[in-house]
Amino acid sequence: MAAVRWGILGAATIAGNQFIPAVRAAGGGEVVALASRDAERGDAFARKHGIPQVHRGYTDLLASREVDAVYIALPNSLHATWTVAAARAGKHVFCEKPLAGNASAAREAAAACDAAAVVAMEAFVFRCHPQTLRLQAWLREGVIGTVRTAHAAFHFLLPPERRPDNIRMRADLAGGALLDVGCYPVSWIRLAFGMEPAAATARAVWDRASGVDTQLVGLLHFDAGRAATLSCGFDARSGVEARIVGTAGELIVSQPYHPRGPGATITLRRSGHPDETHTDATDEPSFTAAVRHFQSRVRNGVPALVGVHDGVRNMEALDALRRSALDDGSTVPVRPV
Ligand SMILES: NC(=O)c1ccc[n+]([C@@H]2O[C@H](COP(=O)([O-])OP(=O)(O)OC[C@H]3O[C@@H](n4cnc5c(N)ncnc54)[C@H](OP(=O)(O)O)[C@@H]3O)[C@@H](O)[C@H]2O)c1
């Protein structure tokens, strides 16, 4: 079977650090093209990463007949625009998270992928990792009974000297902690409950100069009074965690989003039983399984572990959290506006 020929939109840090190594490690794909707004940056990036074709501008790459699929590693505000353009050009789309800057743009992106019948996925790579598949299987089996609550967090330190010019500090590019890293806990909590939240409550810390949120703590409300907590931010050196509490026990996940190595564990804790700790992670970086899965969808039509419409549902919850944070923590419904 022919290799999936990838084009990358944007000479982005994540493309060089994670995506290109993942394509090379996964097998069955090759990175054949890069597009950049800037000729010099594009050439330098392509040389560094051994990419044969360089395009001046994203539209030019989308016109290439030598590209089957694109990786969109652009600022969040551009994800939906270029997903739509790529789908209309008949390219399969692996789009960085979040799928869009807001839910209405996410719906347009998903609709364009449906209309063009292309394979499309938001790059929440944990959704394809064996650790997450184990977690979903256990939840289906009811190992912790009925899920009552969950907590998920993603904090990292974006030091002051790296903030100027960083896309994460640009409100016009849909930056901010909620969209940059809060999207992970939201996706993870939705997966834990296996349903969509009905409402959201949130409080944020806002950076006055840029207008973006640098920290956010939120609640996602589910049925029957159940709720989950999440937190995210740019202000802490660590703070990645996830746990699900059920009527019969709890699951504690040490590296929920990018599991790697023996430190990535799931602990099953049940009263009257010794803790059971499992690891499904190897030294393989978390992106590799997702790229392998995506390529199998393109080449062999394997069923999707997660579809592009999941990105729309995630964005609806993110929109509600943001609306609540802007309204000083009022509880708002998770619904199309
Ligand atoms: N899945 C993950 O684990 C993960 C991890 C990190 C980041 N991400 C996501 O990946 C995306 C890129 O993040 P990054 O850290 O790699 O960003 P980055 O290094 O700043 O790269 C973003 C790229 O977007 C292009 N771009 C287009 N318009 C731009 C504008 N107005 N301002 C700045 N850049 C613009 C630039 O490419 P050209 O100038 O070459 O066109 C730039 O290289 C984000 O959506 C982020 O959320 C995901």
Ligand as a Chemical Component Dictionary entry (heavy atoms), coordinates in Angstrom:
data_LIG
# 
_chem_comp.id                   LIG 
_chem_comp.type                 NON-POLYMER 
_chem_comp.pdbx_formal_charge   0 
_chem_comp.three_letter_code    LIG 
# 
loop_
_chem_comp_atom.comp_id 
_chem_comp_atom.atom_id 
_chem_comp_atom.alt_atom_id 
_chem_comp_atom.type_symbol 
_chem_comp_atom.charge 
_chem_comp_atom.model_Cartn_x 
_chem_comp_atom.model_Cartn_y 
_chem_comp_atom.model_Cartn_z 
_chem_comp_atom.pdbx_ordinal 
LIG N1  N1  N 0  -0.925 18.277 20.416 1  
LIG C1  C1  C 0  0.037  18.791 21.184 2  
LIG O1  O1  O 0  0.602  18.117 22.032 3  
LIG C2  C2  C 0  0.474  20.210 20.959 4  
LIG C3  C3  C 0  1.623  20.710 21.586 5  
LIG C4  C4  C 0  2.012  22.018 21.297 6  
LIG C5  C5  C 0  1.251  22.808 20.435 7  
LIG N2  N2  N 1  0.124  22.294 19.897 8  
LIG C6  C6  C 0  -0.712 23.104 19.002 9  
LIG O2  O2  O 0  0.003  23.290 17.796 10 
LIG C7  C7  C 0  -0.253 24.585 17.255 11 
LIG C8  C8  C 0  1.061  25.293 17.011 12 
LIG O3  O3  O 0  1.754  25.439 18.239 13 
LIG P1  P1  P 0  3.338  25.741 18.267 14 
LIG O4  O4  O 0  3.737  25.846 19.667 15 
LIG O5  O5  O -1 4.035  24.767 17.423 16 
LIG O6  O6  O 0  3.339  27.211 17.600 17 
LIG P2  P2  P 0  4.440  28.000 16.802 18 
LIG O7  O7  O 0  5.784  27.373 16.960 19 
LIG O8  O8  O 0  4.278  29.431 17.144 20 
LIG O9  O9  O 0  4.007  27.758 15.279 21 
LIG C9  C9  C 0  2.825  28.266 14.745 22 
LIG C10 C10 C 0  3.026  28.428 13.236 23 
LIG O10 O10 O 0  1.851  29.006 12.691 24 
LIG C11 C11 C 0  2.172  29.789 11.570 25 
LIG N3  N3  N 0  1.414  31.048 11.632 26 
LIG C12 C12 C 0  0.451  31.423 10.746 27 
LIG N4  N4  N 0  -0.068 32.616 11.082 28 
LIG C13 C13 C 0  0.578  33.022 12.182 29 
LIG C14 C14 C 0  0.494  34.198 12.971 30 
LIG N5  N5  N 0  -0.367 35.191 12.693 31 
LIG N6  N6  N 0  1.322  34.304 14.029 32 
LIG C15 C15 C 0  2.181  33.318 14.333 33 
LIG N7  N7  N 0  2.315  32.175 13.612 34 
LIG C16 C16 C 0  1.519  32.035 12.544 35 
LIG C17 C17 C 0  3.681  30.019 11.576 36 
LIG O11 O11 O 0  4.201  29.281 10.488 37 
LIG P3  P3  P 0  4.760  29.980 9.150  38 
LIG O12 O12 O 0  5.157  31.371 9.526  39 
LIG O13 O13 O 0  5.906  29.106 8.803  40 
LIG O14 O14 O 0  3.676  29.962 8.151  41 
LIG C18 C18 C 0  4.152  29.378 12.872 42 
LIG O15 O15 O 0  5.368  28.689 12.713 43 
LIG C19 C19 C 0  -1.182 25.280 18.247 44 
LIG O16 O16 O 0  -2.510 25.142 17.816 45 
LIG C20 C20 C 0  -1.015 24.495 19.537 46 
LIG O17 O17 O 0  -2.198 24.469 20.320 47 
LIG C21 C21 C 0  -0.255 21.020 20.138 48 
# 
loop_
_chem_comp_bond.comp_id 
_chem_comp_bond.atom_id_1 
_chem_comp_bond.atom_id_2 
_chem_comp_bond.value_order 
_chem_comp_bond.pdbx_ordinal 
LIG N1  C1  SING 1  
LIG C1  O1  DOUB 2  
LIG C1  C2  SING 3  
LIG C2  C3  SING 4  
LIG C2  C21 DOUB 5  
LIG C3  C4  DOUB 6  
LIG C4  C5  SING 7  
LIG C5  N2  DOUB 8  
LIG N2  C6  SING 9  
LIG N2  C21 SING 10 
LIG C6  O2  SING 11 
LIG C6  C20 SING 12 
LIG O2  C7  SING 13 
LIG C7  C8  SING 14 
LIG C7  C19 SING 15 
LIG C8  O3  SING 16 
LIG O3  P1  SING 17 
LIG P1  O4  DOUB 18 
LIG P1  O5  SING 19 
LIG P1  O6  SING 20 
LIG O6  P2  SING 21 
LIG P2  O7  DOUB 22 
LIG P2  O8  SING 23 
LIG P2  O9  SING 24 
LIG O9  C9  SING 25 
LIG C9  C10 SING 26 
LIG C10 O10 SING 27 
LIG C10 C18 SING 28 
LIG O10 C11 SING 29 
LIG C11 N3  SING 30 
LIG C11 C17 SING 31 
LIG N3  C12 SING 32 
LIG N3  C16 SING 33 
LIG C12 N4  DOUB 34 
LIG N4  C13 SING 35 
LIG C13 C14 SING 36 
LIG C13 C16 DOUB 37 
LIG C14 N5  SING 38 
LIG C14 N6  DOUB 39 
LIG N6  C15 SING 40 
LIG C15 N7  DOUB 41 
LIG N7  C16 SING 42 
LIG C17 O11 SING 43 
LIG C17 C18 SING 44 
LIG O11 P3  SING 45 
LIG P3  O12 DOUB 46 
LIG P3  O13 SING 47 
LIG P3  O14 SING 48 
LIG C18 O15 SING 49 
LIG C19 O16 SING 50 
LIG C19 C20 SING 51 
LIG C20 O17 SING 52 
# 
